[in-house]
Amino acid sequence: MTNDRTAAVHGSFAASLVVALGIGVSVVAWPARAVASQALAQKYACVACHQATAKVVGPSWKDIGARYGEGKGTAAQLAASIKAGSSGKWGPMPMPSQTQIPDADVQSLAQWLLDGAK
């Protein structure tokens, strides 16, 4: 009987540890994703026209997040807009299409913008 109880306690502890480690991994992964997305914005020269809080040529990341975030748009919709480019959404300056950016990277950038570009 003691062996069954010991096994149950060890099994419960192991399950708790797995859950705790899983939560820790997701918390640790979040800053890494944000850094990666900022690196993507630099890699693909998004920063030439967009900045965190100030309009340069195009809208700030903060303004993009405010317009499309909080359920107003999806990452897929924003990614499609980035890929296709646009005209007239933010004033007279058109955004050229960004077809050279791989879909996975555009999706990451779009989600990063929706999450507040932090």
Summary of the structure (lengths in Angstrom):
residues: 118
radius of gyration: 20.9
end to end distance: 53.2
largest distance: 77.5
contacts: 293
relative contact order: 0.14
helix: 64%
strand: 3%
